């Protein structure tokens, strides 16, 4: 299923997010999925675990709010990709970009089955970021082909989608095609 989804269109990165899972299970998942992702020239990111990302040869890590960018950079070196989740905080995003983050993410913009949030983020933050800063910005949280257009129009460089692909009514490959069509405008 992962292979068909990745083959269906342009995908910049694949993020493996496993919460409350033992390290040996994360290692097994990375060992099974990473080759299929990387052979397609798609970056393989591990969510929240810079230590395992470095150990397992992942292309990078996605850090949650408050995680230590400096520690992750120390583990991954200069070649590893590091993205930082900033919720709706301009301050966190600026700090992450100034520290050297490869991208920042904002969200959730919609209700999400993968992350709970106290409040949803407004798309205006994406527009502000795209006008003020150079680091790429990723929109996250409950994105589907039906609701992501305002974020694309606001200037999101990338869309992080989870259920929008894996739970799409016509399957993951159809979702990737639909997102690609929207992004190409």
C-alpha positions in Angstrom: 0.0 0.0 0.0 2.8 2.4 0.8 4.5 1.7 -2.5 1.3 2.4 -4.5 0.7 5.6 -2.7 4.2 6.9 -3.3 4.1 5.9 -6.9 0.8 7.8 -7.5 2.4 11.3 -7.5 5.0 13.6 -6.1 5.7 13.0 -2.5 8.5 14.9 -0.8 8.7 13.0 2.5 7.2 10.1 4.4 7.0 10.6 8.2 6.6 7.6 10.4 4.8 8.6 13.6 4.4 5.8 16.2 3.2 7.0 19.6 3.5 4.9 22.8 5.4 2.1 20.9 8.4 0.3 22.1 11.8 1.0 20.5 12.1 -2.5 19.0 8.7 -2.0 17.2 9.8 1.4 15.8 13.1 -0.2 14.6 11.1 -3.0 12.9 8.7 -0.6 11.2 11.6 1.6 10.0 13.5 -1.4 8.7 10.4 -2.5 6.7 9.3 0.8 5.4 12.4 2.9 4.9 13.8 1.0 1.9 10.5 1.3 -0.1 10.4 5.0 0.6 14.0 5.9 -0.1 14.2 3.9 -3.3 11.6 6.3 -4.6 13.8 9.3 -3.7 11.4 10.3 -0.9 12.8 11.4 2.4 12.1 9.1 5.3 11.5 11.1 8.6 10.9 9.7 12.0 8.6 11.6 14.3 10.0 12.7 17.6 13.0 10.4 17.9 16.2 11.9 16.7 18.2 9.2 18.5 16.5 6.4 16.6 16.5 8.4 13.3 20.3 8.7 13.6 20.8 5.1 14.6 18.7 3.7 11.8 19.9 6.0 9.0 16.7 7.9 8.5 16.9 11.1 6.4 15.7 13.1 9.3 13.4 13.8 12.2 10.2 15.8 12.9 10.3 17.4 16.3 7.2 18.2 18.4 6.8 21.5 20.2 9.5 22.1 22.7 11.9 19.3 21.6 15.5 20.2 21.5 16.6 21.2 18.0 20.3 21.5 19.1 20.2 17.9 20.5 18.7 16.6 17.3 21.2 18.4 15.1 24.0 17.0 17.2 22.6 13.4 16.7 21.8 13.8 13.0 24.7 16.0 11.9 24.6 18.6 9.2 23.1 16.3 6.6 20.0 15.2 8.5 16.7 17.0 7.9 15.1 18.5 10.9 11.6 19.9 11.0 9.9 21.5 13.9 6.2 21.5 14.8 5.2 25.0 16.0 1.4 24.7 16.4 0.2 28.2 16.0 3.2 29.9 17.5 5.1 32.5 15.4 7.7 32.8 18.1 8.5 29.0 18.1 8.7 29.1 14.3 11.0 32.0 14.2 13.3 30.4 16.9 13.3 27.1 15.0 14.1 28.8 11.7 16.9 30.9 13.2 18.4 27.8 14.8 18.6 26.2 11.4 15.5 24.0 11.1 14.9 22.7 7.5 11.2 23.4 7.8 8.6 24.5 10.4 5.1 23.2 10.5 1.9 24.9 11.6 -1.4 23.3 12.7 -3.7 21.6 13.2 -5.9 23.6 10.9 -8.7 21.0 11.1 -9.8 18.3 13.5 -7.3 15.5 13.3 -7.4 11.9 14.3 -3.6 11.8 14.9 -3.2 14.8 17.2 -5.4 16.5 19.8 -5.1 20.3 20.0 -6.6 22.8 22.4 -7.4 25.1 19.4 -7.3 25.0 15.7 -4.8 27.3 13.9 -6.0 29.9 11.3 -4.5 29.8 7.7 -3.3 33.4 8.1 -0.2 32.2 9.9 0.9 30.4 6.7 0.4 33.5 4.6 2.4 35.5 7.2 5.2 33.0 7.3 5.5 32.7 3.5 5.7 36.5 3.2 8.2 37.0 6.0 10.5 34.0 6.2 12.6 31.8 3.9 12.4 28.4 5.7 9.7 26.2 4.1 6.4 25.8 6.0 4.3 22.7 6.2 0.6 22.8 7.0 -0.6 19.9 9.2 -3.7 18.6 10.9 -6.8 17.0 9.4 -5.9 17.9 5.8 -7.9 16.3 3.0 -8.2 17.1 -0.7 -11.6 18.7 0.1 -10.3 21.2 2.7 -6.6 22.1 1.9 -7.1 24.7 -0.8 -7.0 27.7 1.6 -3.6 26.5 2.9 -2.2 26.1 -0.6 -3.5 29.6 -1.5 -2.0 31.0 1.7 1.5 29.8 0.6 2.1 26.5 2.3 5.2 24.9 0.8 4.1 21.4 1.8 1.1 19.6 3.2 1.5 16.9 5.8 -1.3 14.5 5.4 -2.1 11.3 7.2 -5.7 10.2 7.4 -6.2 12.4 4.3 -4.2 9.7 2.4 -4.5 6.5 4.4 -8.3 6.8 5.1 -9.3 8.3 1.7 -12.5 6.8 0.4 -10.9 5.8 -2.9 -7.6 4.6 -1.3 -4.2 6.2 -0.7 -3.1 6.3 -4.3 -6.2 8.3 -5.3 -5.6 10.7 -2.4 -2.0 11.3 -3.5 -3.3 12.0 -7.1 -5.9 14.4 -5.7 -3.4 16.3 -3.5 -1.0 16.5 -6.5 -3.7 17.9 -8.7 -4.5 20.6 -6.2 -0.9 21.5 -5.6 -0.3 21.9 -9.3 -3.3 24.2 -9.5 
